[in-house]
Amino acid sequence: MSELRKLIDQITEFGINPKVELTDKTDVLKKLLVGIYFEYLNAEFEFDETDYEEEPEFDYKKIREVVKLNFPDFDWYSMVLDSNKMEPNIETGCGDELDDLTDIIKDLLAVKWRMENTSMNDALWHFDFSMRTHSEQHLVDLLKRLKDRNG
C-alpha cells in the first residue's frame, strides 16, 4: 500500500504545485496513471464500519488552474460515447484533458486525506469506490488521449 501512497503523492503534485520540474511530464503522467490503475485493480481491503468525519472540500477550480500551469497544451478532444456500438454514424462527444486530470487528482486527494485521518481500510474503500464510479473513466480516457496525441 505504500506504493499507492507514493503514486498519489506524485500525481497530486500536478494539481498542487504549479511548477513541477520534470523533463517529460506527459511520460511521467502516463506511468503514474498506469500505476494508479494497477493499484485499483489489485486493491484488497475490509469494509470499515466506523463513522468518520467527511474529508474537506478540495477546490476543483484551484486544482484545475495548477494542472493547466503544468500541462498548458492540455485541451478538448473527441471521443466515441459507446465503443460497443458499430454504426456508420457513431455518436461522439467531447472530452477535456484538464478536467480528466483535475477530477483524478481531486479524488486522490480525498483518498490521501483518508489515509492520514481515518483508516487504511476506509481509504482503500474510498479509493475503490471513487475509481469504480468516477475516476476510472477519466483515467482510461486520459490515457487513450495521451496515447493518441503522441502516436
C-alpha positions as CSV (number, residue, x, y, z in Angstrom):
1,M,0.0,0.0,0.0
2,S,3.0,2.3,0.4
3,E,3.2,2.2,-3.4
4,L,-0.3,3.6,-3.7
5,R,0.6,6.4,-1.3
6,K,3.8,7.2,-3.3
7,L,1.8,7.3,-6.6
8,I,-0.9,9.5,-5.0
9,D,1.8,11.9,-3.7
10,Q,3.4,12.1,-7.1
11,I,0.3,12.5,-9.3
12,T,-1.4,15.0,-6.9
13,E,1.7,17.2,-7.2
14,F,0.5,18.2,-10.7
15,G,-2.6,19.7,-9.0
16,I,-1.0,21.4,-6.0
17,N,2.5,22.5,-7.3
18,P,2.3,25.0,-10.2
19,K,5.9,24.4,-11.2
20,V,6.5,20.6,-11.3
21,E,10.0,20.3,-12.7
22,L,10.3,17.2,-14.9
23,T,11.8,16.7,-18.3
24,D,8.8,14.9,-19.8
25,K,5.8,15.4,-17.7
26,T,3.5,13.6,-20.1
27,D,5.5,10.3,-20.0
28,V,5.7,10.6,-16.2
29,L,2.0,11.2,-16.0
30,K,1.2,8.2,-18.2
31,K,3.3,5.9,-15.9
32,L,1.6,7.3,-12.8
33,L,-1.8,6.8,-14.2
34,V,-1.0,3.2,-15.1
35,G,0.4,2.7,-11.6
36,I,-2.8,4.1,-10.0
37,Y,-4.9,1.8,-12.3
38,F,-2.8,-1.2,-11.3
39,E,-3.3,-0.4,-7.6
40,Y,-7.0,0.0,-8.1
41,L,-7.3,-3.4,-9.9
42,N,-5.3,-5.1,-7.1
43,A,-6.7,-3.3,-4.0
44,E,-7.8,-5.5,-1.2
45,F,-9.5,-4.2,1.9
46,E,-12.1,-4.9,4.5
47,F,-15.0,-2.6,4.9
48,D,-14.5,-0.2,7.8
49,E,-17.9,0.5,9.5
50,T,-16.6,3.3,11.6
51,D,-18.3,6.7,11.1
52,Y,-15.6,9.2,10.3
53,E,-15.9,12.9,9.5
54,E,-16.1,13.8,5.8
55,E,-12.9,14.9,4.1
56,P,-12.5,18.6,3.4
57,E,-13.7,20.0,0.1
58,F,-10.8,20.2,-2.4
59,D,-11.3,23.2,-4.7
60,Y,-11.8,22.0,-8.3
61,K,-11.1,25.4,-9.8
62,K,-7.8,25.8,-7.9
63,I,-6.6,22.3,-8.8
64,R,-7.6,22.8,-12.4
65,E,-5.6,26.1,-12.6
66,V,-2.5,24.4,-11.3
67,V,-3.0,21.4,-13.7
68,K,-3.2,23.9,-16.6
69,L,0.1,25.5,-15.5
70,N,1.8,22.1,-15.5
71,F,0.1,21.0,-18.8
72,P,-0.6,24.1,-20.8
73,D,-1.1,22.1,-24.0
74,F,-4.0,20.0,-22.5
75,D,-7.2,20.7,-24.4
76,W,-10.5,19.3,-25.6
77,Y,-10.7,16.0,-27.5
78,S,-13.2,13.9,-29.4
79,M,-14.3,10.6,-28.1
80,V,-16.7,7.8,-29.0
81,L,-19.5,7.7,-26.4
82,D,-20.3,4.0,-26.7
83,S,-17.5,1.9,-28.1
84,N,-19.8,-1.2,-28.1
85,K,-21.9,0.2,-31.0
86,M,-20.7,-0.4,-34.5
87,E,-22.7,2.1,-36.6
88,P,-21.8,4.2,-39.6
89,N,-22.7,7.4,-37.8
90,I,-21.4,6.6,-34.3
91,E,-22.2,9.1,-31.6
92,T,-19.3,11.2,-30.4
93,G,-18.7,13.6,-27.5
94,C,-16.1,15.9,-26.2
95,G,-13.5,15.1,-23.5
96,D,-11.3,17.5,-21.7
97,E,-7.8,16.6,-20.6
98,L,-7.7,19.2,-17.9
99,D,-11.0,18.0,-16.4
100,D,-9.9,14.4,-16.6
101,L,-6.7,15.0,-14.6
102,T,-8.3,17.5,-12.3
103,D,-11.0,15.0,-11.3
104,I,-8.5,12.2,-10.8
105,I,-6.3,14.5,-8.6
106,K,-9.4,15.7,-6.6
107,D,-10.5,12.1,-5.9
108,L,-6.9,11.1,-5.0
109,L,-6.6,14.0,-2.6
110,A,-9.6,12.7,-0.8
111,V,-8.1,9.2,-0.6
112,K,-4.8,10.7,0.7
113,W,-6.7,12.6,3.4
114,R,-8.4,9.4,4.5
115,M,-5.1,7.6,4.6
116,E,-3.9,10.3,7.1
117,N,-7.1,10.9,9.1
118,T,-9.2,7.7,9.1
119,S,-8.0,4.2,8.5
120,M,-6.3,2.4,5.6
121,N,-9.4,0.2,5.0
122,D,-11.6,3.3,4.8
123,A,-9.1,5.0,2.5
124,L,-8.9,1.9,0.2
125,W,-12.7,1.6,0.2
126,H,-13.0,5.2,-0.8
127,F,-10.3,4.7,-3.5
128,D,-12.1,1.7,-4.9
129,F,-15.5,3.5,-4.8
130,S,-14.3,6.7,-6.4
131,M,-12.4,4.8,-9.1
132,R,-15.4,2.5,-9.9
133,T,-17.9,5.3,-10.0
134,H,-15.9,8.2,-11.4
135,S,-12.1,8.3,-11.8
136,E,-11.6,5.1,-13.8
137,Q,-13.4,6.6,-16.8
138,H,-11.3,9.8,-16.6
139,L,-8.1,7.8,-16.2
140,V,-8.9,5.5,-19.2
141,D,-10.0,8.4,-21.4
142,L,-6.9,10.5,-20.5
143,L,-4.5,7.6,-21.2
144,K,-6.1,7.0,-24.5
145,R,-5.9,10.7,-25.4
146,L,-2.3,10.9,-24.4
147,K,-1.5,7.8,-26.5
148,D,-3.4,9.2,-29.5
149,R,-1.7,12.6,-29.1
150,N,1.8,11.1,-29.3
151,G,1.1,8.4,-31.8
